[in-house]
Amino acid sequence: MGVGKGVHGELSLRGAAHPTGAPAELLRLHHEAASARAPGAVVADADAGADPLGKGISATTEVLRHHGKGVLRTGARAEHGVGAEDDVGASSRREDERTRRRIRPKHPTANQTPVSTVTDPIPRKGKMSTPGTSSAAGSQAAAAGASSAAGSQVQAADDVRELLLSTTADASDPSTPLSAPDLRLLIDRLRLRSDRLHASALSFAASNRGALANALLRAASAAESSAFFKSSLDSALAPLASSPDLSDLRALADRLLAARRELAERQEHLAAASTIASLAARLREARAAASPLDRAAAVAELKTFLIDPDRSGSGQDDPVVFGLLRSDWEQLVDELQVGLGKNVEECVEFAPEGGKVVVRATPRGHSGGSHGVELPVALQALETIDALGYGMAKIADKMMKHILVPAISNIQVSVTEEGGPEHSVSVLSVAPSEEIKDNKDGSNLYSRIIDVIKFVCKFICMENSKWVQSFAKLTWPRISDLVITHFLSKAVPNEASKLIEFQDVVRSTAEFENKLRSMMFLSPDRKDGKLTQFVDDVEVHFAVRKRGEILVKARNILVQCDYDSRLESGDQGDSVVDLLFQPEKCFTSKSALLVMKLVHGALKDASLSSARVAKEFCFAARDVLLLYKAIVPVQLEKQFDSLSQVAAIVHNDFYHLSQEILGLAFQYRADFPSDLQKQVVFVDLAPIFSQMADAVLRRQIQLAVDTISEAIDGAEGFQNTHQPQHYESAKFSIEQVVFILEKIRIMWESILPRSTYRKSMCHVLGSVFSRITRDMLLIDDMAAEETLQLQGLIHLALENLSSLFLSLVENDDDSTKFLDHDTWIQLDGIIPSLKKFRKLAELLDMSLKSITSCWESGDLARCGFTSSEVQNFIKAIFADSPLRKECLGWIVRTPA
């Protein structure tokens, strides 16, 4: 019945402020419970904002809506006297259900979103933590307290959520309504919780009173400073606000800025002037200093102020006065440097005749004077001004010229020393010696050099390591070069078997340099070990010397070789050689044979040597071949411009060398050291020599063709040979051609290889016969007598060239052979134009029908005649007639 009233809205509860009938007290809890949401009861509310916990006020609204029905039902029951206390069983069941919900864990369903919780050490179920656990110690910063307070808020929100869940009738159903007693219980618990939170906040403030007070004091100080700055700014801006025209103030500000800039410039000028005055005074003091050491020290100190090491030049951007001071300083340095240098030269005197040096403690004539200083003082002053090299330069030059050069270049000399530390004068002499000393290992030479250097270190450099190194820097490069030139390079053996004896020189040289290092003359890092490096590379020097000797021999052979004398003498016995890759012989020059002999000798030595030496020998062999390629074509350029046997010989030389180069790899590669078998090659040179041989031969063939063509031009196309004058001209031309061809045969047949000769001569003859045949076929009108004259000229040429033809025919039995039928067939095969030339002689004596029959049979086509040539030939010989027309028609209709 109560339920029915609640449903139809007939019951109006006292103090209800919500349409659902919820009590006013529940509405007051709306904002406090807004952050607590039952698991799974997430309902979107577009009008609700977001609370600090990120849950939204709609959660509480949704809870009230779900619980409204139960509140009305409870109110109706109370109105009819059926309250919670009347139904003991229901109350008991609700208490059991609440207890069961506290124990049972919550598991969100598939459509529910789990409530996010904040892990906090404060226990749940309404138990608050003590102030000691929620706040930091008394010395903790206020920021830590704020963080703890934020954590307490999160904890309170979680506890409210749990309280709300604990009062729900059914934890598994978020829509379960709350009863009025449950809501009152929730209100009481929230009040209790609020009191505890208030007490905790007061406790935290009391425990952190000092930190909070300091924070407040700093805030007050900052506020006061801000107010002070504000008042200062207001007072500064007050004139601007009160004055309508700001031009006077702007002018005043500009004058103030200009005055400040002028003041700064004058201060800078004053500072520069004081600096200049100070530097000028110090320059005067340095110039007036009596002691060279004091003067040098002052100059060196002024250098840091006047010379910028990072800039080169005189400093164009500096004031003029600084340039003047710098010039004055440089003049002082020059004067001091020149004076000290002369002082050093006067202390170290060299005899004009050479071979003697005298070292004095003080310059001559200044032993008691004030101008001369002792040698150590002068050198120390030069070192101070960084001019030690200047002072040592002339001494080093004269020492090299008068002492070291004679001591190194002359073997029979001796070095003697006079005087000592207790004497003011010390003398070193280099004089000839009659005693013959063995100097094979260089120990005698090295001993003389060490005596000289000891004297310099002791009496000139005063055992000062820096002075010794300065002297060594000026003299050691020249000393080492002299030793290499006059001794070590000559000691390099000429034969590989004597390289072992050179080890004595290696040992004595190493001892010599070690001795110089102990005297601080050479650096200990062995960078100056030029002599040791030379003797360690003795094998390379030996090979380089041999390489140079081989190249000198090759050059002399190529320059001095006379190609014509060998031909004039007719001595060809040792000049005819077999080709390596062809079963033929050819005539070569003596220079080519000697060059190949040098190449084979170098490669044989390479096969018996170490890798470093073998490499130099192989390079020497390559250089010899390249030297021949570079010298011979230039040296014989004039002979190449005309038909000569020298050109044919050079062709054979290049051809022979190309064959020999191809065989070098097969002959010596296996005997080379393993490191060189893949590095050293000669096969790349073979194509170069072969191409040069072909170029020389092609040039000679072209010269032969051009020469014969000029002779044929004298026949004037063999026109009008029926006239005596023209016939004699044509005959002379044929005789010239025969003469030139015979001359070429004589030059080439005995020189060129057989195959090369036949190929070259056939090429020349082919050009000759083609030219004569073409000129005769171009004659447009021939008389009967003229045909006989042309036929006679052809027969004349063939008869006079019989010896040339026989030289081109293969003759296995070497017997004299005549031009029979088989010979002509063989010649026609190797010279196609000869067959056409011979057939033209027959056509000149044939009838019209015979010529037509030859064309129909294909004989003329096989000889190389074309249809147009035959037609023009018939038109030139035979007069116009029906028979000629008929024959020409047959020729046109009959294909070739």
DALIN-V365600 format. One record per residue. RES is the residue in one letter. D_FIRST is the distance of its C-alpha to the first C-alpha in whole Angstrom. Layout:
# DALIN-V365600
res:RES d_first:D_FIRST
res:RES d_first:D_FIRST
This chain:
# DALIN-V365600
res:M d_first:0
res:G d_first:4
res:V d_first:5
res:G d_first:5
res:K d_first:7
res:G d_first:9
res:V d_first:10
res:H d_first:11
res:G d_first:12
res:E d_first:11
res:L d_first:12
res:S d_first:15
res:L d_first:16
res:R d_first:19
res:G d_first:22
res:A d_first:21
res:A d_first:23
res:H d_first:22
res:P d_first:20
res:T d_first:18
res:G d_first:17
res:A d_first:19
res:P d_first:21
res:A d_first:25
res:E d_first:26
res:L d_first:25
res:L d_first:27
res:R d_first:30
res:L d_first:30
res:H d_first:30
res:H d_first:34
res:E d_first:34
res:A d_first:32
res:A d_first:33
res:S d_first:36
res:A d_first:34
res:R d_first:32
res:A d_first:30
res:P d_first:33
res:G d_first:32
res:A d_first:30
res:V d_first:33
res:V d_first:32
res:A d_first:35
res:D d_first:35
res:A d_first:38
res:D d_first:37
res:A d_first:37
res:G d_first:40
res:A d_first:41
res:D d_first:41
res:P d_first:43
res:L d_first:42
res:G d_first:42
res:K d_first:38
res:G d_first:37
res:I d_first:34
res:S d_first:32
res:A d_first:31
res:T d_first:29
res:T d_first:28
res:E d_first:27
res:V d_first:25
res:L d_first:23
res:R d_first:22
res:H d_first:21
res:H d_first:19
res:G d_first:17
res:K d_first:14
res:G d_first:14
res:V d_first:15
res:L d_first:12
res:R d_first:10
res:T d_first:12
res:G d_first:12
res:A d_first:8
res:R d_first:8
res:A d_first:12
res:E d_first:11
res:H d_first:9
res:G d_first:12
res:V d_first:11
res:G d_first:13
res:A d_first:16
res:E d_first:18
res:D d_first:15
res:D d_first:15
res:V d_first:19
res:G d_first:19
res:A d_first:17
res:S d_first:19
res:S d_first:22
res:R d_first:21
res:R d_first:21
res:E d_first:24
res:D d_first:26
res:E d_first:25
res:R d_first:26
res:T d_first:29
res:R d_first:30
res:R d_first:30
res:R d_first:32
res:I d_first:35
res:R d_first:34
res:P d_first:36
res:K d_first:35
res:H d_first:36
res:P d_first:36
res:T d_first:35
res:A d_first:37
res:N d_first:36
res:Q d_first:35
res:T d_first:38
res:P d_first:38
res:V d_first:38
res:S d_first:42
res:T d_first:43
res:V d_first:46
res:T d_first:47
res:D d_first:48
res:P d_first:49
res:I d_first:47
res:P d_first:44
res:R d_first:40
res:K d_first:37
res:G d_first:38
res:K d_first:41
res:M d_first:44
res:S d_first:47
res:T d_first:50
res:P d_first:52
res:G d_first:55
res:T d_first:54
res:S d_first:52
res:S d_first:55
res:A d_first:59
res:A d_first:62
res:G d_first:63
res:S d_first:66
res:Q d_first:63
res:A d_first:63
res:A d_first:61
res:A d_first:60
res:A d_first:59
res:G d_first:56
res:A d_first:55
res:S d_first:54
res:S d_first:53
res:A d_first:50
res:A d_first:49
res:G d_first:49
res:S d_first:47
res:Q d_first:44
res:V d_first:44
res:Q d_first:43
res:A d_first:41
res:A d_first:39
res:D d_first:39
res:D d_first:37
res:V d_first:35
res:R d_first:34
res:E d_first:34
res:L d_first:32
res:L d_first:29
res:L d_first:29
res:S d_first:29
res:T d_first:26
res:T d_first:24
res:A d_first:22
res:D d_first:23
res:A d_first:27
res:S d_first:28
res:D d_first:25
res:P d_first:26
res:S d_first:22
res:T d_first:20
res:P d_first:18
res:L d_first:19
res:S d_first:18
res:A d_first:19
res:P d_first:21
res:D d_first:23
res:L d_first:23
res:R d_first:25
res:L d_first:27
res:L d_first:28
res:I d_first:29
res:D d_first:31
res:R d_first:33
res:L d_first:34
res:R d_first:35
res:L d_first:37
res:R d_first:38
res:S d_first:40
res:D d_first:42
res:R d_first:43
res:L d_first:44
res:H d_first:46
res:A d_first:48
res:S d_first:49
res:A d_first:50
res:L d_first:52
res:S d_first:54
res:F d_first:55
res:A d_first:56
res:A d_first:58
res:S d_first:59
res:N d_first:61
res:R d_first:62
res:G d_first:65
res:A d_first:65
res:L d_first:62
res:A d_first:65
res:N d_first:67
res:A d_first:65
res:L d_first:65
res:L d_first:68
res:R d_first:69
res:A d_first:67
res:A d_first:68
res:S d_first:72
res:A d_first:71
res:A d_first:70
res:E d_first:73
res:S d_first:75
res:S d_first:73
res:A d_first:74
res:F d_first:77
res:F d_first:78
res:K d_first:76
res:S d_first:79
res:S d_first:82
res:L d_first:81
res:D d_first:80
res:S d_first:84
res:A d_first:85
res:L d_first:84
res:A d_first:85
res:P d_first:88
res:L d_first:87
res:A d_first:84
res:S d_first:87
res:S d_first:90
res:P d_first:90
res:D d_first:92
res:L d_first:92
res:S d_first:96
res:D d_first:97
res:L d_first:95
res:R d_first:95
res:A d_first:99
res:L d_first:99
res:A d_first:96
res:D d_first:99
res:R d_first:102
res:L d_first:100
res:L d_first:99
res:A d_first:103
res:A d_first:104
res:R d_first:102
res:R d_first:103
res:E d_first:107
res:L d_first:106
res:A d_first:105
res:E d_first:108
res:R d_first:110
res:Q d_first:109
res:E d_first:109
res:H d_first:112
res:L d_first:113
res:A d_first:112
res:A d_first:114
res:A d_first:117
res:S d_first:116
res:T d_first:116
res:I d_first:119
res:A d_first:121
res:S d_first:120
res:L d_first:121
res:A d_first:124
res:A d_first:125
res:R d_first:124
res:L d_first:126
res:R d_first:129
res:E d_first:128
res:A d_first:128
res:R d_first:131
res:A d_first:133
res:A d_first:132
res:A d_first:135
res:S d_first:134
res:P d_first:133
res:L d_first:130
res:D d_first:129
res:R d_first:129
res:A d_first:127
res:A d_first:124
res:A d_first:124
res:V d_first:124
res:A d_first:122
res:E d_first:119
res:L d_first:120
res:K d_first:119
res:T d_first:115
res:F d_first:115
res:L d_first:118
res:I d_first:117
res:D d_first:113
res:P d_first:113
res:D d_first:110
res:R d_first:112
res:S d_first:116
res:G d_first:118
res:S d_first:119
res:G d_first:116
res:Q d_first:116
res:D d_first:113
res:D d_first:115
res:P d_first:117
res:V d_first:120
res:V d_first:121
res:F d_first:119
res:G d_first:121
res:L d_first:124
res:L d_first:123
res:R d_first:123
res:S d_first:126
res:D d_first:128
res:W d_first:126
res:E d_first:127
res:Q d_first:130
res:L d_first:130
res:V d_first:129
res:D d_first:131
res:E d_first:134
res:L d_first:133
res:Q d_first:132
res:V d_first:136
res:G d_first:137
res:L d_first:136
res:G d_first:136
res:K d_first:140
res:N d_first:140
res:V d_first:139
res:E d_first:141
res:E d_first:144
res:C d_first:143
res:V d_first:143
res:E d_first:146
res:F d_first:147
res:A d_first:151
res:P d_first:152
res:E d_first:154
res:G d_first:150
res:G d_first:149
res:K d_first:149
res:V d_first:147
res:V d_first:147
res:V d_first:144
res:R d_first:145
res:A d_first:143
res:T d_first:144
res:P d_first:145
res:R d_first:149
res:G d_first:150
res:H d_first:147
res:S d_first:148
res:G d_first:148
res:G d_first:147
res:S d_first:143
res:H d_first:143
res:G d_first:142
res:V d_first:139
res:E d_first:139
res:L d_first:138
res:P d_first:135
res:V d_first:134
res:A d_first:134
res:L d_first:132
res:Q d_first:129
res:A d_first:130
res:L d_first:129
res:E d_first:126
res:T d_first:125
res:I d_first:125
res:D d_first:124
res:A d_first:127
res:L d_first:128
res:G d_first:129
res:Y d_first:131
res:G d_first:133
res:M d_first:133
res:A d_first:134
res:K d_first:138
res:I d_first:138
res:A d_first:136
res:D d_first:138
res:K d_first:142
res:M d_first:141
res:M d_first:140
res:K d_first:143
res:H d_first:146
res:I d_first:144
res:L d_first:142
res:V d_first:143
res:P d_first:146
res:A d_first:145
res:I d_first:143
res:S d_first:145
res:N d_first:148
res:I d_first:148
res:Q d_first:151
res:V d_first:150
res:S d_first:150
res:V d_first:147
res:T d_first:149
res:E d_first:147
res:E d_first:149
res:G d_first:148
res:G d_first:145
res:P d_first:143
res:E d_first:145
res:H d_first:147
res:S d_first:146
res:V d_first:148
res:S d_first:146
res:V d_first:148
res:L d_first:147
res:S d_first:149
res:V d_first:149
res:A d_first:153
res:P d_first:154
res:S d_first:155
res:E d_first:157
res:E d_first:155
res:I d_first:154
res:K d_first:150
res:D d_first:148
res:N d_first:145
res:K d_first:144
res:D d_first:140
res:G d_first:140
res:S d_first:140
res:N d_first:144
res:L d_first:142
res:Y d_first:139
res:S d_first:141
res:R d_first:143
res:I d_first:139
res:I d_first:138
res:D d_first:141
res:V d_first:140
res:I d_first:137
res:K d_first:137
res:F d_first:140
res:V d_first:137
res:C d_first:135
res:K d_first:137
res:F d_first:139
res:I d_first:137
res:C d_first:133
res:M d_first:134
res:E d_first:132
res:N d_first:129
res:S d_first:126
res:K d_first:125
res:W d_first:129
res:V d_first:129
res:Q d_first:127
res:S d_first:128
res:F d_first:131
res:A d_first:130
res:K d_first:127
res:L d_first:131
res:T d_first:133
res:W d_first:131
res:P d_first:130
res:R d_first:134
res:I d_first:135
res:S d_first:133
res:D d_first:134
res:L d_first:138
res:V d_first:137
res:I d_first:136
res:T d_first:138
res:H d_first:141
res:F d_first:140
res:L d_first:137
res:S d_first:137
res:K d_first:141
res:A d_first:140
res:V d_first:138
res:P d_first:139
res:N d_first:141
res:E d_first:140
res:A d_first:137
res:S d_first:139
res:K d_first:139
res:L d_first:136
res:I d_first:136
res:E d_first:139
res:F d_first:137
res:Q d_first:134
res:D d_first:137
res:V d_first:136
res:V d_first:132
res:R d_first:133
res:S d_first:135
res:T d_first:133
res:A d_first:130
res:E d_first:132
res:F d_first:133
res:E d_first:130
res:N d_first:128
res:K d_first:131
res:L d_first:130
res:R d_first:127
res:S d_first:128
res:M d_first:130
res:M d_first:127
res:F d_first:129
res:L d_first:126
res:S d_first:122
res:P d_first:121
res:D d_first:118
res:R d_first:121
res:K d_first:120
res:D d_first:124
res:G d_first:125
res:K d_first:127
res:L d_first:130
res:T d_first:128
res:Q d_first:126
res:F d_first:129
res:V d_first:131
res:D d_first:127
res:D d_first:127
res:V d_first:131
res:E d_first:130
res:V d_first:129
res:H d_first:132
res:F d_first:134
res:A d_first:132
res:V d_first:132
res:R d_first:136
res:K d_first:137
res:R d_first:134
res:G d_first:136
res:E d_first:140
res:I d_first:139
res:L d_first:138
res:V d_first:141
res:K d_first:143
res:A d_first:141
res:R d_first:142
res:N d_first:145
res:I d_first:146
res:L d_first:144
res:V d_first:146
res:Q d_first:149
res:C d_first:149
res:D d_first:151
res:Y d_first:151
res:D d_first:154
res:S d_first:156
res:R d_first:155
res:L d_first:155
res:E d_first:159
res:S d_first:160
res:G d_first:158
res:D d_first:157
res:Q d_first:154
res:G d_first:154
res:D d_first:151
res:S d_first:149
res:V d_first:149
res:V d_first:145
res:D d_first:143
res:L d_first:140
res:L d_first:137
res:F d_first:135
res:Q d_first:137
res:P d_first:141
res:E d_first:143
res:K d_first:145
res:C d_first:145
res:F d_first:147
res:T d_first:146
res:S d_first:147
res:K d_first:148
res:S d_first:145
res:A d_first:142
res:L d_first:144
res:L d_first:144
res:V d_first:141
res:M d_first:139
res:K d_first:141
res:L d_first:140
res:V d_first:136
res:H d_first:137
res:G d_first:138
res:A d_first:135
res:L d_first:133
res:K d_first:135
res:D d_first:135
res:A d_first:131
res:S d_first:131
res:L d_first:132
res:S d_first:131
res:S d_first:127
res:A d_first:124
res:R d_first:125
res:V d_first:129
res:A d_first:128
res:K d_first:126
res:E d_first:128
res:F d_first:131
res:C d_first:129
res:F d_first:128
res:A d_first:132
res:A d_first:132
res:R d_first:130
res:D d_first:132
res:V d_first:135
res:L d_first:134
res:L d_first:132
res:L d_first:135
res:Y d_first:137
res:K d_first:135
res:A d_first:135
res:I d_first:139
res:V d_first:140
res:P d_first:139
res:V d_first:140
res:Q d_first:143
res:L d_first:144
res:E d_first:143
res:K d_first:146
res:Q d_first:147
res:F d_first:144
res:D d_first:145
res:S d_first:148
res:L d_first:149
res:S d_first:150
res:Q d_first:150
res:V d_first:148
res:A d_first:145
res:A d_first:145
res:I d_first:145
res:V d_first:142
res:H d_first:140
res:N d_first:142
res:D d_first:141
res:F d_first:137
res:Y d_first:137
res:H d_first:138
res:L d_first:136
res:S d_first:133
res:Q d_first:134
res:E d_first:135
res:I d_first:131
res:L d_first:129
res:G d_first:131
res:L d_first:131
res:A d_first:127
res:F d_first:128
res:Q d_first:131
res:Y d_first:130
res:R d_first:126
res:A d_first:126
res:D d_first:128
res:F d_first:126
res:P d_first:124
res:S d_first:120
res:D d_first:119
res:L d_first:121
res:Q d_first:121
res:K d_first:118
res:Q d_first:119
res:V d_first:123
res:V d_first:123
res:F d_first:126
res:V d_first:125
res:D d_first:124
res:L d_first:127
res:A d_first:129
res:P d_first:127
res:I d_first:128
res:F d_first:132
res:S d_first:132
res:Q d_first:131
res:M d_first:133
res:A d_first:136
res:D d_first:135
res:A d_first:135
res:V d_first:138
res:L d_first:139
res:R d_first:138
res:R d_first:139
res:Q d_first:143
res:I d_first:142
res:Q d_first:141
res:L d_first:144
res:A d_first:146
res:V d_first:145
res:D d_first:145
res:T d_first:149
res:I d_first:150
res:S d_first:148
res:E d_first:150
res:A d_first:153
res:I d_first:152
res:D d_first:152
res:G d_first:155
res:A d_first:156
res:E d_first:154
res:G d_first:152
res:F d_first:156
res:Q d_first:157
res:N d_first:160
res:T d_first:161
res:H d_first:164
res:Q d_first:166
res:P d_first:168
res:Q d_first:166
res:H d_first:162
res:Y d_first:163
res:E d_first:165
res:S d_first:162
res:A d_first:159
res:K d_first:161
res:F d_first:161
res:S d_first:158
res:I d_first:157
res:E d_first:160
res:Q d_first:158
res:V d_first:154
res:V d_first:156
res:F d_first:158
res:I d_first:154
res:L d_first:153
res:E d_first:155
res:K d_first:155
res:I d_first:151
res:R d_first:152
res:I d_first:154
res:M d_first:152
res:W d_first:149
res:E d_first:150
res:S d_first:151
res:I d_first:148
res:L d_first:145
res:P d_first:144
res:R d_first:145
res:S d_first:142
res:T d_first:141
res:Y d_first:145
res:R d_first:144
res:K d_first:141
res:S d_first:142
res:M d_first:145
res:C d_first:144
res:H d_first:142
res:V d_first:145
res:L d_first:147
res:G d_first:144
res:S d_first:143
res:V d_first:147
res:F d_first:148
res:S d_first:145
res:R d_first:146
res:I d_first:150
res:T d_first:148
res:R d_first:146
res:D d_first:149
res:M d_first:151
res:L d_first:149
res:L d_first:148
res:I d_first:152
res:D d_first:151
res:D d_first:155
res:M d_first:157
res:A d_first:161
res:A d_first:163
res:E d_first:165
res:E d_first:161
res:T d_first:160
res:L d_first:162
res:Q d_first:162
res:L d_first:159
res:Q d_first:159
res:G d_first:162
res:L d_first:159
res:I d_first:157
res:H d_first:159
res:L d_first:161
res:A d_first:157
res:L d_first:156
res:E d_first:160
res:N d_first:160
res:L d_first:156
res:S d_first:157
res:S d_first:157
res:L d_first:154
res:F d_first:153
res:L d_first:154
res:S d_first:152
res:L d_first:149
res:V d_first:149
res:E d_first:148
res:N d_first:151
res:D d_first:151
res:D d_first:154
res:D d_first:155
res:S d_first:158
res:T d_first:160
res:K d_first:158
res:F d_first:159
res:L d_first:157
res:D d_first:157
res:H d_first:154
res:D d_first:152
res:T d_first:152
res:W d_first:151
res:I d_first:148
res:Q d_first:147
res:L d_first:148
res:D d_first:146
res:G d_first:143
res:I d_first:143
res:I d_first:144
res:P d_first:142
res:S d_first:144
res:L d_first:147
res:K d_first:147
res:K d_first:147
res:F d_first:150
res:R d_first:152
res:K d_first:151
res:L d_first:152
res:A d_first:155
res:E d_first:155
res:L d_first:154
res:L d_first:156
res:D d_first:159
res:M d_first:157
res:S d_first:157
res:L d_first:155
res:K d_first:154
res:S d_first:154
res:I d_first:151
res:T d_first:149
res:S d_first:150
res:C d_first:149
res:W d_first:145
res:E d_first:145
res:S d_first:145
res:G d_first:143
res:D d_first:145
res:L d_first:145
res:A d_first:141
res:R d_first:141
res:C d_first:144
res:G d_first:141
res:F d_first:143
res:T d_first:140
res:S d_first:141
res:S d_first:141
res:E d_first:144
res:V d_first:146
res:Q d_first:146
res:N d_first:147
res:F d_first:150
res:I d_first:151
res:K d_first:151
res:A d_first:153
res:I d_first:156
res:F d_first:156
res:A d_first:157
res:D d_first:155
res:S d_first:156
res:P d_first:154
res:L d_first:154
res:R d_first:152
res:K d_first:150
res:E d_first:149
res:C d_first:149
res:L d_first:147
res:G d_first:145
res:W d_first:145
res:I d_first:144
res:V d_first:141
res:R d_first:140
res:T d_first:140
res:P d_first:137
res:A d_first:138
